[in-house]
């Protein structure tokens, strides 16, 4: 299963700038979390910040400080070029790699080559099934009268969808960071044995409660963090907030950039005196430490990193079941069904009126945050690798890996 030192030998292929924003940060932390228990060779398109530990890095589309500009090539061409290079390199690595970890849209040729060489593979699913995501986002945009830009990541794109679905079929396992993601694949007929449940994490050195006591303001402070897009459900959060008495004395902070058409549709609610639109912020950890709750009423998600970051910072989660948050309703968070504004309003009101409930949920949430770190996520992912390798070598379908992840919803 592994090299002479007993460690799993992982080839980690990432078709973007490792360590940059959003999923590029997720990938960087995954690699960092794996390094303690695996020998990792990373093929990123380029590198935004150094990887710690004894991780070998060999970019595909960059040399020293010079990197191929995605804006000129276009993202689809650039990730395809990365994929082709990784597949060519893989030919020379047979016998030196135990498992390959790939990412969407930059994996097709790598997966084909790995199958021919007999190397097991996993494919990251940082969001729900792409077809599902495109459909539900478009439906909600139509309902609101919001037009997505043609190049938006969730605008319907037949070419993109077909390529991703081909990658789904070729990979041995699909890495699902939440039960919600798993359900979107099960509902489309994918066998449970193909789906591996893992999790994302948070950086406890950055997101923590701090040394200062939380404020004693009479009003509730509710925070939203992320791209203010239809799929994140900001419109649901605004409507529920304004329907709740919490809006009379409290503050709703929105940290993130809006799509222009979406902001225009929400303008009357955004102008309410209790709502503060902050735009993109670099002080998110401090905002979380000063807020009572984090709201995320997503209609589609993978597993939003902000939910674990907020828990580490002492925020109580008020989220939809699609947010992919690691939490339990009424134990350490409040969870509502997608689009259920009445339930979301009730949850906000409960925390506004019952500060004892707020503190009990916060204490329960903080008690288990060590299970949410990137180090913990790395151990879980490594277990998925081992189980996938063993099943591949035995010539049997892999068993569902959900049992490997203790305490995850």
C-alpha positions as CSV (number, residue, x, y, z in Angstrom):
1,X,0.0,0.0,0.0
2,X,2.9,2.4,0.7
3,X,6.5,3.1,0.3
4,X,9.3,1.5,2.4
5,X,8.6,4.0,5.2
6,X,5.0,2.8,5.6
7,X,3.6,6.2,4.4
8,X,1.0,6.5,1.7
9,X,2.5,8.0,-1.5
10,X,0.1,10.6,-2.8
11,X,0.2,12.5,-6.1
12,X,-1.9,15.6,-5.6
13,X,-2.9,17.3,-8.9
14,X,-4.4,20.8,-8.6
15,X,-5.1,22.7,-11.8
16,X,-5.1,26.2,-10.3
17,X,-2.8,28.5,-8.2
18,X,-2.2,26.5,-5.0
19,X,-2.6,28.8,-1.9
20,X,-4.5,31.6,-3.6
21,X,-8.1,32.4,-2.7
22,X,-11.2,30.2,-2.3
23,X,-10.7,26.6,-3.4
24,X,-7.0,27.3,-3.9
25,X,-6.8,27.9,-0.1
26,X,-8.7,24.7,0.5
27,X,-6.3,22.7,-1.6
28,X,-3.3,24.3,0.1
29,X,-4.6,23.3,3.6
30,X,-5.4,19.8,2.4
31,X,-1.8,19.3,1.3
32,X,-0.6,20.8,4.5
33,X,-2.8,18.6,6.6
34,X,-1.7,15.5,4.7
35,X,2.0,16.1,5.0
36,X,2.2,14.7,8.6
37,X,1.0,11.3,7.5
38,X,1.8,10.9,3.8
39,X,4.5,11.4,1.3
40,X,3.0,14.0,-1.0
41,X,4.0,15.1,-4.5
42,X,2.1,18.1,-5.6
43,X,1.6,19.1,-9.2
44,X,-0.2,22.5,-9.0
45,X,-0.6,24.8,-12.0
46,X,1.4,27.3,-10.0
47,X,2.2,28.2,-6.4
48,X,0.9,31.2,-4.5
49,X,2.6,30.4,-1.2
50,X,5.1,27.8,-0.1
51,X,3.9,24.5,1.2
52,X,5.2,23.6,4.6
53,X,6.8,20.3,5.6
54,X,8.5,17.7,3.3
55,X,6.1,18.1,0.4
56,X,7.6,18.0,-3.1
57,X,6.1,20.6,-5.4
58,X,6.5,20.7,-9.2
59,X,4.3,23.3,-11.0
60,X,3.0,22.5,-14.4
61,X,2.3,26.0,-15.8
62,X,4.9,28.0,-14.0
63,X,8.7,28.2,-13.7
64,X,10.2,30.2,-10.9
65,X,8.3,33.5,-11.0
66,X,7.0,33.2,-14.5
67,X,3.6,31.5,-14.9
68,X,1.3,31.0,-17.8
69,X,-1.5,33.7,-17.8
70,X,-4.9,32.1,-17.5
71,X,-6.6,35.2,-18.8
72,X,-4.9,34.8,-22.1
73,X,-5.5,31.1,-22.5
74,X,-8.9,30.9,-20.8
75,X,-9.5,28.8,-17.7
76,X,-10.8,25.7,-19.6
77,X,-7.8,25.6,-21.9
78,X,-5.3,26.2,-19.0
79,X,-6.7,23.5,-16.8
80,X,-6.7,21.1,-19.8
81,X,-3.1,21.9,-20.4
82,X,-2.3,21.2,-16.8
83,X,-4.1,17.9,-17.0
84,X,-2.2,16.8,-20.1
85,X,1.1,17.6,-18.5
86,X,0.2,15.7,-15.3
87,X,-0.9,12.7,-17.4
88,X,2.5,12.7,-19.3
89,X,4.5,13.0,-16.1
90,X,2.4,10.1,-14.6
91,X,3.8,7.7,-17.2
92,X,7.2,7.9,-15.6
93,X,5.8,7.5,-12.0
94,X,4.2,4.0,-12.3
95,X,5.2,2.0,-9.2
96,X,6.1,5.2,-7.2
97,X,2.6,6.4,-6.5
98,X,-0.1,4.7,-4.3
99,X,-3.0,7.0,-5.1
100,X,-3.8,10.2,-7.1
101,X,-5.9,13.0,-5.8
102,X,-7.5,15.2,-8.6
103,X,-9.7,18.2,-8.9
104,X,-12.6,19.0,-11.3
105,X,-12.1,20.0,-14.9
106,X,-8.3,19.4,-14.7
107,X,-8.4,15.6,-14.3
108,X,-9.8,13.8,-17.4
109,X,-6.5,12.8,-19.0
110,X,-4.9,12.1,-15.7
111,X,-7.7,9.8,-14.7
112,X,-7.5,7.9,-18.0
113,X,-3.8,7.4,-17.7
114,X,-4.1,6.3,-14.0
115,X,-6.7,3.7,-15.0
116,X,-4.5,2.3,-17.7
117,X,-1.6,2.1,-15.3
118,X,-3.7,0.6,-12.5
119,X,-3.3,3.5,-10.0
120,X,-6.4,4.2,-7.8
121,X,-7.8,7.8,-8.0
122,X,-10.0,10.1,-6.0
123,X,-11.7,13.3,-7.4
124,X,-12.5,16.2,-5.1
125,X,-16.1,17.4,-5.1
126,X,-15.9,20.9,-3.6
127,X,-19.5,21.4,-4.6
128,X,-22.6,19.4,-5.2
129,X,-23.1,17.5,-8.5
130,X,-22.5,20.2,-11.1
131,X,-25.7,19.4,-13.0
132,X,-27.7,19.8,-9.8
133,X,-25.9,23.0,-8.9
134,X,-26.5,24.6,-12.3
135,X,-30.2,23.6,-12.2
136,X,-31.1,24.9,-8.7
137,X,-29.1,28.1,-9.1
138,X,-30.8,28.9,-12.4
139,X,-34.2,28.1,-11.0
140,X,-33.7,30.5,-8.1
141,X,-32.3,33.2,-10.4
142,X,-35.4,32.9,-12.6
143,X,-37.6,33.2,-9.5
144,X,-35.8,36.3,-8.4
145,X,-35.4,37.8,-11.8
146,X,-31.6,37.9,-11.6
147,X,-29.4,37.2,-14.6
148,X,-26.1,35.4,-14.1
149,X,-23.1,36.5,-16.2
150,X,-22.4,34.0,-18.9
151,X,-19.0,33.2,-17.5
152,X,-20.3,32.7,-13.9
153,X,-19.2,29.4,-12.3
154,X,-22.8,28.3,-11.9
155,X,-24.2,29.5,-15.2
156,X,-25.3,26.5,-17.3
157,X,-22.5,25.2,-19.5
158,X,-23.1,22.0,-21.4
159,X,-19.4,21.5,-22.2
160,X,-18.2,21.9,-18.6
161,X,-21.0,19.6,-17.3
162,X,-20.2,16.8,-19.8
163,X,-16.5,17.0,-19.0
164,X,-17.1,16.8,-15.2
165,X,-19.5,13.9,-15.6
166,X,-16.9,12.0,-17.6
167,X,-14.4,12.7,-14.8
168,X,-17.0,11.4,-12.2
169,X,-17.2,8.1,-14.1
170,X,-13.4,7.6,-14.4
171,X,-12.5,8.3,-10.8
172,X,-12.5,5.4,-8.3
173,X,-14.0,7.6,-5.6
174,X,-15.7,11.0,-5.4
175,X,-14.6,12.9,-2.3
176,X,-17.7,14.4,-0.7
177,X,-17.2,17.0,2.1
178,X,-20.8,16.9,3.3
179,X,-23.9,14.7,3.4
180,X,-25.6,17.2,1.2
181,X,-23.0,16.7,-1.6
182,X,-23.4,12.9,-1.3
183,X,-27.2,13.2,-1.6
184,X,-26.9,15.1,-4.9
185,X,-24.9,12.2,-6.3
186,X,-27.0,9.4,-4.8
187,X,-30.1,11.1,-6.3
188,X,-28.6,10.9,-9.7
189,X,-27.9,7.2,-9.5
190,X,-24.3,7.1,-8.3
191,X,-23.6,4.0,-6.1
192,X,-22.8,4.7,-2.5
193,X,-19.6,2.7,-2.8
194,X,-18.2,5.4,-5.2
195,X,-18.8,8.2,-2.7
196,X,-16.2,8.8,0.0
197,X,-17.2,11.1,2.9
198,X,-14.4,13.4,4.2
199,X,-14.3,16.9,5.5
200,X,-12.7,20.3,5.2
201,X,-11.2,22.2,8.2
202,X,-10.2,25.5,9.6
203,X,-7.0,27.2,10.7
204,X,-7.2,27.4,14.5
205,X,-4.3,29.8,14.7
206,X,-6.3,32.4,12.7
207,X,-9.8,31.6,13.8
208,X,-10.2,31.5,17.6
209,X,-12.2,33.2,20.3
210,X,-9.3,35.5,21.4
211,X,-8.6,36.7,24.9
212,X,-11.3,39.4,25.1
213,X,-14.8,38.7,26.4
214,X,-17.6,39.0,23.8
215,X,-19.6,42.3,23.9
216,X,-22.7,42.7,26.0
217,X,-24.7,44.7,23.4
218,X,-28.5,44.3,23.9
219,X,-28.9,43.6,20.2
220,X,-27.9,40.5,18.3
221,X,-25.0,40.7,15.8
222,X,-25.5,38.4,12.8
223,X,-22.8,38.0,10.2
224,X,-22.7,36.7,6.7
225,X,-19.3,36.0,5.0
226,X,-18.7,35.1,1.4
227,X,-19.5,36.0,-2.2
228,X,-22.9,37.5,-2.1
229,X,-24.5,35.4,-4.8
230,X,-27.9,33.8,-5.3
231,X,-26.7,30.4,-4.4
232,X,-25.6,31.6,-0.9
233,X,-29.1,32.7,-0.1
234,X,-28.4,36.2,1.1
235,X,-32.0,37.1,0.1
236,X,-33.3,34.5,2.5
237,X,-31.1,35.9,5.3
238,X,-32.2,39.4,4.7
239,X,-35.9,38.6,4.6
240,X,-35.7,36.5,7.7
241,X,-33.7,39.1,9.6
242,X,-36.2,41.9,8.7
243,X,-39.1,39.6,9.7
244,X,-37.5,39.0,13.1
245,X,-37.6,41.4,16.1
246,X,-33.8,41.0,16.2
247,X,-33.6,43.6,13.5
248,X,-35.0,46.3,15.8
249,X,-32.0,46.4,18.1
250,X,-29.4,44.3,16.4
251,X,-27.1,44.5,13.4
252,X,-26.7,42.3,10.3
253,X,-23.2,42.5,8.9
254,X,-22.6,41.4,5.3
255,X,-19.0,40.8,4.4
256,X,-18.6,40.1,0.7
257,X,-19.0,41.5,-2.8
258,X,-22.4,41.4,-4.5
259,X,-23.2,40.5,-8.1
260,X,-24.5,43.9,-9.4
261,X,-27.9,42.6,-10.6
262,X,-28.4,40.7,-7.3
263,X,-27.6,43.8,-5.3
264,X,-30.1,45.8,-7.3
265,X,-32.9,43.3,-6.6
266,X,-32.1,43.4,-2.8
267,X,-31.6,47.2,-2.6
268,X,-34.7,48.0,-0.4
269,X,-33.7,45.4,2.2
270,X,-30.0,46.3,2.0
271,X,-30.9,49.9,2.9
272,X,-32.6,49.0,6.2
273,X,-30.7,50.8,9.1
274,X,-29.9,47.5,10.8
275,X,-28.1,46.1,7.7
276,X,-24.5,47.0,7.1
277,X,-22.9,46.0,3.8
278,X,-19.1,45.8,4.4
279,X,-17.9,44.6,1.0
280,X,-14.8,42.3,0.8
281,X,-13.0,42.3,4.1
282,X,-9.6,41.2,5.3
283,X,-10.5,41.2,9.0
284,X,-13.0,38.3,8.9
285,X,-11.6,36.5,12.0
286,X,-12.1,39.7,14.0
287,X,-15.6,40.2,12.6
288,X,-16.4,36.6,13.7
289,X,-15.1,37.1,17.2
290,X,-17.3,40.1,17.6
291,X,-20.5,38.5,16.1
292,X,-23.0,36.3,17.9
293,X,-24.1,34.1,14.9
294,X,-23.0,33.3,11.4
295,X,-25.9,32.9,8.9
296,X,-25.5,30.8,5.7
297,X,-28.9,29.9,4.1
298,X,-27.3,28.4,1.0
299,X,-29.3,26.6,-1.7
300,X,-26.3,24.8,-3.0
301,X,-22.8,24.3,-1.4
302,X,-20.0,21.9,-0.9
303,X,-19.0,22.5,2.7
304,X,-18.5,26.1,3.3
305,X,-15.2,26.8,5.1
306,X,-16.7,29.8,6.9
307,X,-18.9,27.6,9.0
308,X,-16.0,25.8,10.7
309,X,-14.0,29.1,10.9
310,X,-17.0,30.7,12.6
311,X,-17.4,27.9,15.0
312,X,-13.7,28.2,15.9
313,X,-14.2,31.9,16.5
314,X,-17.2,31.4,18.8
315,X,-20.1,32.2,16.4
316,X,-23.2,30.0,16.6
317,X,-24.2,28.7,13.2
318,X,-27.6,29.4,11.7
319,X,-27.5,27.6,8.4
320,X,-29.4,25.6,5.8
321,X,-29.0,21.9,5.4
322,X,-27.3,22.6,2.1
323,X,-24.5,24.7,3.7
324,X,-22.5,21.5,4.4
325,X,-21.7,22.6,7.9
326,X,-20.4,20.1,10.5
327,X,-23.0,20.6,13.2
328,X,-26.1,19.2,14.8
329,X,-29.4,21.1,15.0
330,X,-30.3,22.2,18.6
331,X,-27.1,20.7,19.9
332,X,-24.5,23.2,18.7
333,X,-26.3,25.1,15.9
334,X,-29.7,25.8,14.3
335,X,-30.3,24.2,10.9
336,X,-33.2,24.9,8.5
337,X,-34.5,23.4,5.3
338,X,-33.4,25.2,2.1
339,X,-35.7,28.2,1.4
340,X,-37.6,27.9,4.7
341,X,-37.7,31.5,5.6
342,X,-40.2,31.0,8.4
343,X,-37.9,28.5,10.1
344,X,-34.9,30.8,9.6
345,X,-36.8,33.7,11.0
346,X,-37.8,31.6,14.0
347,X,-34.2,30.6,14.6
348,X,-32.9,34.2,14.6
349,X,-35.7,35.2,16.9
350,X,-35.0,32.3,19.3
351,X,-31.4,33.4,19.7
352,X,-32.4,37.1,20.1
353,X,-34.9,36.3,22.8
354,X,-33.1,33.6,24.6
355,X,-29.5,34.4,25.2
356,X,-29.2,31.4,27.5
357,X,-29.8,29.2,24.4
358,X,-27.3,31.2,22.5
359,X,-24.6,30.6,25.1
360,X,-25.4,26.9,25.5
361,X,-25.1,26.4,21.7
362,X,-21.9,28.4,21.7
363,X,-20.4,26.4,24.5
364,X,-21.3,23.1,22.9
365,X,-20.0,24.3,19.5
366,X,-16.6,25.3,21.0
367,X,-16.2,22.0,22.9
368,X,-15.7,20.1,19.6
369,X,-13.8,22.5,17.4
370,X,-10.6,20.4,17.7
371,X,-12.4,17.9,15.5
372,X,-12.7,20.6,12.7
373,X,-9.1,21.6,12.2
374,X,-7.2,20.9,9.0
375,X,-5.0,18.5,10.9
376,X,-8.2,16.4,11.7
377,X,-9.3,16.7,8.1
378,X,-5.9,15.4,7.0
379,X,-6.3,12.3,9.1
380,X,-9.7,11.6,7.7
381,X,-8.6,12.1,4.2
382,X,-5.6,9.8,4.7
383,X,-8.0,7.1,6.0
384,X,-10.1,7.5,2.8
385,X,-6.9,7.0,0.7
386,X,-5.9,3.9,2.6
387,X,-9.4,2.3,2.3
388,X,-9.6,3.2,-1.4
389,X,-6.1,1.7,-2.1
390,X,-7.0,-1.5,-0.2
391,X,-10.3,-1.9,-2.1
392,X,-8.6,-1.2,-5.4
393,X,-5.9,-3.8,-4.8
394,X,-8.4,-6.4,-3.7
395,X,-10.4,-5.8,-6.9
396,X,-13.6,-5.0,-5.0
397,X,-15.8,-1.9,-4.8
398,X,-14.8,0.4,-2.1
399,X,-17.1,0.5,0.9
400,X,-18.7,3.8,1.8
401,X,-16.3,5.9,3.8
402,X,-18.9,7.8,5.8
403,X,-18.2,5.5,8.8
404,X,-14.6,6.7,8.9
405,X,-15.8,10.2,9.7
406,X,-16.9,10.3,13.3
407,X,-19.4,12.9,14.4
408,X,-20.0,14.4,11.0
409,X,-23.5,15.2,9.7
